[in-house]
């Protein structure tokens, strides 16, 4: 009997999810992110409640509350930042985009960020980071992740610490411009997450990069 109830619940949940996605078409990006998170959480909570012997309705309420706060919000402020950063970095090769999980992403190529085998920020990169820092000064809601990458030239013993040092250099620069240090996380991926083939110089150049992510946690 419990298995049959669970099957019915899952079928109903899929149908509800489909209706939710359709209903989100007229919502703002911020409302879409919150509504979708709440819907997914509600379905998960309902299934959890059924499996654990609780009432599906209670599980759905709990799951909905979790789903609504588990993701990131794409707010008007995030959209304004995206537009402003696109304008500020036009012609530099920097890519500004919105990720599928509602983060604002800056992909900064190596030719404007660092010299070969160096973690010292080049002057051209400052013109990208300065307006970025200006937008974040005094911001208590946004969280920042900086990830350094290298190409496959050299060993992990060289690439891994170099990618970390580059991410930290960006963080340190932002902090000197007024960004709160405790809101910034850094990581290095070495050559483990290429976005192009490492068999050509053009591909290797694309892989040498720093990525900056901004997110506003749902609350």
N, C-alpha and C positions, 0 to 999 in steps of 0.2 A: 504494500500500500504506500509506504513511504517513497519507494522508487517511482511509482506512478505519479505521486504528487510532485516529486522533484522534476519529472519530465514535463508535466503540465506547466510547472512554474518556469522552466527554462524556455519553453515554447512561448509562453506569455511574455516573458522577459525580452525575447528577441523581437517580438511584435512591438512591444512598448519602446524598445530602443530605436526601431525603425521610425516609429511615430515621432519620437523625440528628435531624431536627426532632421526629419521633415519640418517639424515645428521650429527648429533653430534657424531656418532660412531667413526669417524676418527679424531675428535678434541681432543685437550688436555683437562684435567679437568678444567683448567681456562677458556678456550674458550667455553667449554660446559656450564659452569655456566652463563657466560655472554650472550651467544647466546640464551639459554633457557629463561633467564630472559627477554631478548629483545623481543623474540617471544611472550611470554605470555603477556608482556606489550603492544605489538603492537595489539594483538587481543583485549585486554581490551580497548585500546584506540579507535580502530575502532568501537567497539560496542558502546562505549560512544559517539563517534561522530555521529553515526547513530541515537541513541536514542535522542540526544539533537538537532538534526537537522543539525549538521555540516557535512562536507564531511568526508566519511570514511577514505580516504587516509590521510587527515590531522590528524584525530584522531589516526590513526595507527602510524604516525610519533611521535606524542606526547607520546603515550603509550609505544612505543619502547624505547624512551629515558628514561622514568621512569623505565621500566622493567630492563634496562641494569644497573641501579645504585641502584635498590631496594634491591638486594640480597647480598650475600657474595661471594668472589672469593676464589677458591681453587688454590692457586698459588704454584709455585715450592718451595717457602719458607715454605709454610704450609706443603707440602709433606715432605720436608727435616726435618722439626720439628717433624712430626709424626714418621718418621723412627728413628730419634735420640732419641726421648722420649721412644719409644718402647724398644730400646736397653738399655737406661739408667735405665728403670724400670723393666727390665726382672727379673722374679722371685720374685717380690715384691707383686704381686696381683693387681697392678694398671692396669686398662684397658685403652688403648689408641685407639681412633677410630675417624673416620670422620663421621659427622652427615649428614643427608639428605639435610640440608641447608648449607653445606660447612663450618661447624665449626669443629675445632679440639677439641676433648673432652677427658678429663682425669677423670676417675672415681676412686677415691682414697678410699679404704675401711677403715673402722674404726679401724681395728686391727693394722694398721701402722700409723694412723693419730692422734687419740685422745684416751685418757683413758675414761672410763665410766663416764658420767656426767661432763666431763671436756672440756674446750675449749683451753687448752694449747697444742701446737703442740708437738708431740712426736719426739724424735731424729730420728727415722726411716723415718719420713716424710720429714725431711730436705734433705735427700739424693735424694728425688724426686723433691722437690721444687727448690733446688739449680741449677741443670742444666736447669730447666724450666726458672728460672729467668735470667740465663746467656744468653739464647736465646732472651729474651725480652728486655734486657737492651739497652736503646737508640732507641728502636723501636717506631716510631711515627704513624704507620699505624694500628697496631693490637689493638683490643679491647678485654678486658678480663671480663668474668662474672664468679663469684664464688658462688656456691649454696650449702648450708648446709642442711643435712637431718638427721632425727632421726628415730628410730623405734617407735612402738606404745606404748611402756612402758612409763608410766607417763602421766601426763595431758598436754593439750596444753599450759597451763601456764608455764610449765617447758620446753617442747620440742621446742616451737616456739622461745623463746629467745636464747635457747642453739644452735639451728641450725644457727641463725643469728650470734651469737658470734663466732662460729667455722669458718664461712665464713670470718668474719672480721679478725680473727686470721691469716688465710691464706693470706689475702690481706696485712695485716700489715707486715708479714714476707717477702712477695715479695717486698714490698716497701723498706724495709731495705736492700734488695739485689739489689736495683737500678731500680726497675720497677716503671714507672710513676704512681702515685696515681690516677691522674685524668683519667687514661685509664682503671681503674678497678671498676666494679660494684659488689656489694654483695647482697645476698638475703638468706633468710631462709625459708624452706618449712615445717619444723616440720616433722610430719609423714604422710603428705598428698600425697606424691608421692612415694609409696613403689615400689621396683622392685622385691620383693619376698614376700612370705606369712609371716605375723607377728605371726603365730601360732607356729613356731618352733624357737629355738635359732639360728639355722643356717640362717633362713630367716631374723630374726631380725638383725643379724650381717651384712647381705648384705645391709639392708636398712639404717644402720648407716654409712653414707658416706659423702664425699665432692666431688662435681663435678666442674671441671674447664673447661670453654669453651673459645677458642680463635677464633676470627673471623677477617677477613680482608674485610671491607665493599667495595663493588664495587664502582669504581669512574670513 
